[in-house]
Amino acid sequence: METRQFKAESKRLLEMMIHSIYTHKEIFLRELISNASDAIDKLYFKSLTDDKIGMNRDDFAIWLTADKDSRTLKITDNGIGMTEEELENNLGTIANSGSLKFKSENKLDEDSQIIGQFGVGFYSAFMVAKKVTVISKAYGSDKAYQWESEGVDGYTITEADKKSVGTEIILELLEDTEDESYSEFLEQYRLKSLIKKYSDYIRFPIKMEVTHSRPVEMSDEDKEAGKAPEYEEYIEIETLNSMTPLWKKNKSELKDEDYKHFYTEKFYDYSEPLRYAHVKNEGNANYNALLYIPAKAPYDFYSKEYEKGLQLYSNGVLIMDKCADLLPDYFSFVKGLVDSEDLSLNISREMLQHDRQLKVIAKSIEKTISSELKKMLKNDREKYEEFWKAFGLQLKYGIYSDYGMNKEKLQDLLMFTSSKEKKLVTLDEYVTGMSEEQKFIYYATGDSVERIEQLPQTELVKDNGFEILYLTDNIDEFSVKTLMKYKDKEFKSVSADDLGLENTQKQEEIKAKEEENADLLKELAEALDGKVSKVILSQRLKSHPVCLTSEGEISLEMEKVLNSMPTDQKVKAQRVLEINPEHEIFGKLQSMSTSDKEKLGKYAKLLYSQALLIEGMEIENPVEFSNLICELM
């Protein structure tokens, strides 16, 4: 028996195949199952025009047989089979795809879905097998042939005894090592899980004889004696794959329960999704998709460990478990899958080539998600608010990231707690409810709604009857500053120096008082020794004696957030201490300015510390603060 040699380039490619092309060894089963499906599809395609074949769709199947004693795994199909020449061309020359040739020679209709295109998947078998045997009989041929190889040293082709048309691949598995367990591919549970993972939607049944056990019926005497039950094994033929993907069924034949059951089973979520979309897209990119918006965020969603992405299928075969390129970061909470025939895959079919089709699909999916969220906001407010509490933070990050490139896509989806009734409102609802005389969208920042409610800076805006958006997440003010405006209305912090509410007469009165007390204000600023850029008389305070505001782009809240990050670089807002000229404390400061400058300095430090506490910021010297309270009391 003559041993034939692989061509030199094929030999090198086979070595690469075994050692580097595939990331996971388990992929071999996906590849061999896909090849078997292709072989059946070819014969099924011929049967549509050739009555002599005498087979209908239900007659086709793929069989798995695992034998632990001989350490062999067998994959059998009743597809079109291969002649001696085809065994030589398809298996003797790596990367020579019989499926690709078949597709080019035949004008296939939609019912035929040939998967293979590179002709390399078969050789993934050598990642787990020390010897591979292929016995095949081609349709229309009287003879069967056996191809056999132990890897790069070559192969043999001989006549074989096989009565039925089709192909049988026998893998003699490698021995287990400390690092690798090849025996797992002989375990029924492992084979079932791999079929479920990668080949669940192969459109022909994948069958296997599965061993089960059941208790042997006991006699009454044995039961009374408390004898332990005995078990017997029995064999049952199981179909391991579901064959028809849910996403390829007509929407009219599916119910809500079908979609929800698929989600909880496929994505291991105990909670039903808030919303789903079944997409069948034709045009620039042909694909089917199922997209789900979960009800709750996974425990690791806001951590570095979380991996975004949709499952990616090509003709029903799983290519990637999480394709990150299909989702923008701000929609990373979406779960689901995409199945397309148009994707350009790399040689191992484990990864995508980054091409135009992928970008077109991703852009289309992004529009679908945005549309579904807007529908939920409009038609099911309660569910949308539930979604917002789970994933709103991610949308706000999306506003801020990439220099605000996506803000127009996301701004209508934002929600913030309103000072009116403490309910969530959208920006559109806020602007729609504005009175004609209101110039700005007002907001206030803080750790919680309760803390913001107590801020003295909110008094003037509330007294004018204007609504305030309460920003309680660290990212909020960064997002608002990125937006700058919404529907031509500028965002304005209640701590801003110009709120557009100041009474002209009062402004003049305050200005005159500042001029009269210029020395006092200067002495207070000097006593704080650079902690504030200046001390001014406030136009915004009503009942509170003091507050802190800031000048420039960095607010006090932004300073807190930025300085909480693990970095050596610290930022500082230009702090301004505002004093209420109508409060009795101001009169005491005036009298101390002439009678006791040392005490004035202590009051300045005490008021500054009070302002820090109001802002939820740490006091720089708690001991000094405590001593000052005791001393001045």
N, C-alpha and C positions, 0 to 999 in steps of 0.2 A: 504494500500500500504506500503510494508515493505521498510524502509530505510536501505540500505546496507552501511557498513563502509569501508573506505579505510584501507588497511593494515597499521600498525603503521609506517613502514618505508616510505610507500607511502604518508602518511599524512604529515610527516616531510618534504618530498621532495616537496610536493605541497606548503607548506608554504614557502619553499625556492624559489620555482618557482615564486610565487606571489611577493616576496619581494626582491630577490637578484640575481637570475640567469641571468635574462635579463636586459641589460643596458637601453634599450629604450622600452617604452610600445607599440609603434607603430609596434614592431616586431611581435605582435600577428597575424596581418593580413598576413604577410609573411608566418608564420608557418601554419595557417589554409588553405591558398591557396596552399601551398606545399603539405599538406595532401590530399586536394581535387585532386590535380594533380596526386598524387600517386594512389589514388583510381581509377581514370580514366585510368591511365596507366596499372593498373592490369587487368581491364576489356578489354582494347584494346589489351593487350597481349594475353588474352584468345580468343578474337575474331579472331585472326590470325589462330587459329586451331579449332575453334568451330563455325560452320556456323549458329548454332541455335541462337546465340546472335543477328544476323541480324543488326549489326551497323558497319559503317565504321568510319574512323578517323574524318570526318567532322561532324559527329553526336554528338560528345562529346563537352561539354562546362562546364564552372564554372560560376555561377551567383551570383552577389551581389545585395542585396536589403536592403535599409536603410529606416526606418520608424521613423521619428522624434516624432510623436505623442505617440507611444508606447515605444520609446527609444530602438528600437531593430535593430540589424544588422544581416542579414541572409546571410550565405554562402552555396550555393547549388551546388552539382555536380551530374552527372549521371554516376558515376563510379560504382565500384563493390559492394559497400554497405557492411554492417556488420550484422551478425546474432546476436541473443541474447548472445550467448557464446562469440562471438568476441567483442561485446560491453563490456561484463564483463571483458574479458582478456585484451583488448586493452585500455579501458578507466578506468576500476576499479583498474588496477594495473599500477602505473606510471612507466615509463621507460621500458615497455614491448612493443616493436615495432612490429606491424603487418607487416610493410613494410620490416623490416629486415628479418623477418621469410619468407615472400614471396620471397625475393631475394635469400635466402638460399635454398628454396625448388624448385625454378625454374631457369633453365639455360637461362638467359635473353640475347637476342641479342642486337645489338647496337641501335636498334630503341626503346628500352624500357629504360627509365631513371627514376628509382625509386629514389626519393630524400630522404625520411625519413629514419632514421636509429636508432634514440635513443628512440622514443616513448614518448618524453616529450613536444614536441612543442604544442600539443593540449592544454595543461594546461596553456600556456601563455595567453589564453583567459580570465582567472580569474584575470589578471592584470587590465582588463578594464570592466569586466562584473560581476555583482552580482549574476547572474543566467545564466547557460549554459544549453541549451536543444539540444539534438542530436536525430534526427529522421532518421532511416536508414532502408532500405530494401535491403537485400543481393541478388545478382544474383542467381537464382535457388531456391529462397525461396518464400513460399506463404505468409509469415507473415512479418510485419514490427514491429520495436521496438523503444521505446523512452527511451533514457538515459537522466537523469536530475539531476543537482547538483547545490548547492549554495556554493560550496567550501569544506573546510576541514571537515564539519559535515557529509559528506557522499553523497550518490546518490541513485536514484531509477531507476529501469528498468521495463517498462510496455509495453504491446502490443499497437500498434499505427495503425492509418489508413493512409497508404501511398501506392498508386497504382504503382508508377514507381520505378525502381531500382535506388539506389543511396543514398546520404546522405544530410541531411539538418541540418546545425548548426545555432542555434538562440541564439544570445547574447543579454541579457537584460543589458544595460550598467549602470555602476555606476553613481550616481549623481555627478555633477560637484562640485568641492571644490575651495578654494582660490588658491590652488597650481596646481590643475589639471583640465583640461577641457576634459571630456570624450565625450562631445557632438560633438567635432570636427570629431569623427569617424562616424558621421551620415551625414556629409557634403559631397556632391558629389565631389567637387573639391579636398578635402583632400583624399578621397578614391582613386580618379584617380591618384593623385600624388604619393601615397604610392605604388600603383600597378606599376606605371612607374619606381619607384625607386628600388623596391625589386623584383618584379615578372614580369617584362616586357618580359622576355624570357621563361616564362612557356609555354610549347609547345601546350597547348590547350587554346582556346579563353576564356578570362575572360570578361563577359558581364554584363552590367548594364543599366537599364532604366534611361536615363539622361534627366532632364527637361531643355528645352530651351525656350526662348521667342522671339517673332517676332512681328513687328508692324502690327496692323490690317489695312486692306486697307481702306482708307478714301474716302469719297465722294468729288466731286469737290467743293461743297458748303463749306464743312468743311475746305478744303485746302485754299479756298479763304478767309475764315473767320480767317485763321491763327490758327485754333484749334490745340492744341498739340496732337500728335499721341498717340493712345492707343495701348497697347501690350497684346498679348495673349500667354499663355503658351502651349507648346506641348511637347510630350514625344518622345524621339528617343532612340532606342537600340544602344548602342555603344560597340564596342570591345575595351577594355582598354589597352590591351597588344599587342606588335608587334609579339610575338611568336617566330619567327625564328631569332636567333642572327646573326648579320652580320658576326661575326667571324667564324660561323659554315657553312657559305655558301662557295661554291667553288670559288676560286679566278677568275676562268675563266668567271664567270657570274657577276662579279663586275667591276665597272669602278672607275677611280680616283675620280669622283664626289661623288660616294657612300661613299668612305672612308672619304673624306673631309667633306661631309655633316654630317656624323655620328660624326666626331670629333667636329665640331663647335656646333652641337646640344647637344652632350653628355657632353662636357667639357666647355661649355659656353665661348668659345673663338671666338672673332669677326674675328680674322686672321686665314687664312688657315695654316695648319702645313707645315713645311719645308719638312718633310719626314715622311713616315709611313712604318710599317712592319706588314704584316699579317702572323702570325706564326702558323703552325700546327705541333706540336712536338709529336713524338711517340718514345718510348724507355724506358729509365730509369724513365722518368716522362711523362705522357700523358697530354697534355694541348693544348689549343688554346689561342692565344693572339693577341691583336691589340696594337701596340706600336706607339706612335706619338712623334715627335720632334717639339715642338712649334717654331713659328717664333719670338716670343717676350717673355721676362721674365715677369711673373706676378709682380705686383707692390710690393708685399711683399716677393719676392723670396729670397732676401739676408737678410731676417730678421728672428728672432727667431719664429715669428708667422707662418711662412710657414711650411706646412705639406707635406712631400713627400709621395709617395705611389701610387700603381696601384689599381684599383678596382679589387676585387677578387670575382669570381663567382664559385659556385659548381653546375654543371648541370644547368646552366642558372639562378640560384638564387643568388642574391647578398648577400655575406657573410660579406664583409668589403668594405667600401667606399674608404679607403686608407690603403693598406697593405704596411707598410714601409719596411718590411723585404724582399720584392721582388726587391728593388732597392738599390744599394750602394749610399752613399751620393753624390759621384761625378757625378752620373747620375740622380740626384733627379729632374732634369728638365723634364724628360720623363713623359708623360701622357699616359694613356691607361688602359688596363684590361687584366686579365688572367682568364680563365675558365678551371677548372680541376675536374675530377672525383676522382683523386687519393689522395686528401688532407684529412688528419685526422683532423676533427673538434672537438671542445669541445662540451659539452652537449647542450649548447645554440645555437650552430651554428653561434654565433656572432664572434668567435675568432678561431684562428688556434692553434692546438698543434704544438709546435716547433719540427718538425720531419725531417727525411731525405728527404722526398718528397719536402718539401718547399725549402730546401737548394739546391736541384738538380734543381728545376725550376728557382730559383733566379740566380744560376750560368749560366744556359742556356740563360736566358734573358739578363744577363750582356754581354755575348758573342755576342748575336744578336745586341744589341745596339752599341757595339764597332764596329762590322762589318758594320752596316748601316752608322755610322759616317765616317768610312774610305772610304766607297763607295761614300758618298757625297763629301768628300774631293777630291777624285780622279776624279769623273765624273761631279761634279757641284760645281766648285770652288766658284762661286759667292754666292750660297746658303750657302756653308760652312762658308764663311767669315761672312755672316749675322748671322749664328748660333754662330760663335765664339764671335762676338761682344755682343751677348745676354748672352751667357753661358760659355764663355771661362774661366772666373774667377773661376767657379766651378770646372773645370778640373784641374786648377792650384792648387786649394786647395786640390784636390784629390792626386796630386803628393806629396804635403807636409805632408798631414795627415797620421796617422798610421805609422809613422816612415819610410815613403817612400815605404811601402809594395806594393803599386800599381803603382809605377812609370813606370815599364816596360809595363804595360797595356795601359798607357795614354800618354807616351812621344811622340809617333808618331802623336798624335792629337793636340799637342801644336802649337801655332803660336805666333810670335812676330813681331813687326814692325822692318824693316831692315833699316840701314843707306843708303842702295842703293835704290833709288827711293821712299823711305818712304812707302813701301808696306809690307803687312803681308807675312811672309815666315814661312815654317815649319823648324824644326831642320834638317830634311833630306835634304831639299832644300839648307839650309845653308852649311851643310857639303859637299854636292855634288858640290857646287860652290867654295869650298876652293882650293887655289893653293897648290902645293906640299910643298912649303916652310912655309906655315902657320901651326903653331903648335896647336893653341887654338881656341876655339869658344869665341869670344870677346863679352862682353856685357857692357852696361852702364845703370845706374839707374837714375831716376828723376821723377818729377811730370808730365812731358809732353814731347812729342817728341821735341817740340821747345826748352824747357829748356835743354834737353840733348844735342841737337845740339850745344849749346853754351859752353858746359863744356870744359875747357882747357885740361882735361885728355884724351879727344878723339883724340887730335891732332896727336900724334905719330902713333896711329893705322891707322888713315885715311891717313897719309902721306905715309904709307907702302901699301896703296891700299886695306886694309883688311876691310871686312864687319863687322859692329857692330850691335848687337841686342839691341834694345831700350826697356828697362823694365820700364813700367810706372805704374803698379799696385803694391800696397803694398806687395802682396804675391809673386811677381815675383822672387825676389832674394832668398827668402826662398826656392822656388820651384827649382830654378837652383842649389842652393847649395845642395839640397836633391838629385838631379840627379847626380851631380858631373861630369859625363861624358855622352857623347852621341856618339855611334859608335867609342869608344876609343879616342874621342877628349875631352879633359878637358875644362870645362868652366873657363873663366878668365875675371875678372873685369878689365876695363880700368884703374881702380885706384889701381890695384895690384902692389906690389913692383917689381915683375919680370914678364914683359910682353913677354919675349922671343924675343924682337925686338931690344934690346939695342946693340948699336955698341960697340965692344970691345975697340976700340981706344978711343971712347968718354967716355966710362965707366972709363977708366984709367985717362982721363983728369979730369972728374968730381971728381973722388976719390982724385986726387992730389989737386984740388981746395978746397975740403972739409978739407983736412989736413991743407992747408994753412990758411983757414978761420975758423978753429975749435973754436977759442975763440969767433968770431963773432956769429957763429951758437949757441954756448952755451949761450951767452948773450941774444940772441933773445928768446931762449927757457925759460930762467930764467925770462925775462920780461913778458912772458905769464903766469907765475906763475901756472904751472901744467895743463894748458888748453890743451897742446899738450905733447906727450911723447918725441918728439924731433923735431928739425928743420933741414932739409937736403937740399942739392942742387938737383934740379930735372933734370932727364934725359928725361922726357916725354914732358915738356913744350916747346912750340915754340914761340908763340907771347904773351902769357899771363904771367904776372909777378909772379903769385902765385896760389897755389891750395892746397886743403886739401885731404889727403888720410888717410888710416887707416892700422893698423897692426892687425893680429889676425883674429878670426872667425867673429867678429861683425863688419860689415861695417857701414859707416855713414848712409846709407839709412835704414839699419836694426835697427840702433839706433833710428832713427826717428819713424819708424813704431812701435817698441816695446814700446817706451815711450809715444806713443799716446793712448795706451790702458789704460782702467780704472783700474790700479793696483798701489799699493804703491811702488812696486819694480821698480826701474829705472836702466837702463843699460847705459854704456858709452863705445863707441869705443875708441881704442887707436889711438888718432888722431896724424897725422904727417903733419906738415906744410912744403910744398915743395916750394922752391924759384928758379926762373929761373935765372941761372948764366949769361945768355946771355942778360937779360933785363937790361935797364939802371938803374932800381931801385936798382939792386944789387950793382952797383958802389956807389950809394949814401949811402947805408947801410955800405959799407966798409969804406967810409970816416967818417961817423958818429961814427963808432966803436972807432976811435982814437980821434975825436974832440968833440963829444957831445953824451955821453952815455944816458943822460936823453931823448934826442930827439929820439935816437935809440929805446928806450923802447916804446915811443909813436908810432913810425913807425911799430913796431912789432904788437902792438894792432890793429892798423889800417889795416895792411895787413891781420891779422887773421880774422878781422870782414869782410873784403872783401871776403875772402875765404869762410866764412860761407854763405854770401849772394849768392855766385856763386853756392853753394851746395843746396840752397833753405832752409837753416836753419835759425832759429831766432838768431838775434844778442843779446848777453847776456846783453849788456848795451847800448841801443840806444842813450841815452843822451851823454854818454862819446864818442861814435862814432861820433855823430854830432859835438861835441865840438872839437874833434881831427881834423876833416876835416877843420873846420873853422880856427883852430890854425895853422895847417901845410900849408894851402893854402897861 
